[in-house]
Amino acid sequence: MAKRIKKLEKGKESLKKEIEEHFLKVEKDIQESKIERGRYHIKEIDKSLLKALEIKLEILGIKDDSVSLYRERLDKLRKKLEDD
């Protein structure tokens, strides 16, 4: 069981890193006015990465507010993208 927990912990950190990378891509797409590409990255974050992170945190039983912080940040970027 300890190996499984370690693997989930590593997976959680890996997901957070991947989410941050996608956020950087969205910000870059906004700067470059690449609306469709930005929407793709937003969808990727929202539909798969955040959901996977929620599931891992739930399995681990960790009270982590990172998912809600990422959602807030995602909403701000989504509004920026719509305004451009």
Sequence and secondary structure as in RCSB ss.txt:
>XXXX:A:sequence
MAKRIKKLEKGKESLKKEIEEHFLKVEKDIQESKIERGRYHIKEIDKSLLKALEIKLEILGIKDDSVSLYRERLD
KLRKKLEDD
>XXXX:A:secstr
 HHHHHHHHHHHHHHHHHHHHHHHHHHHHHHTT HHHHHHHHHHIIIIIHHHHHHHHHHHT   THHHHHHHHHH
HHHHHHHH 
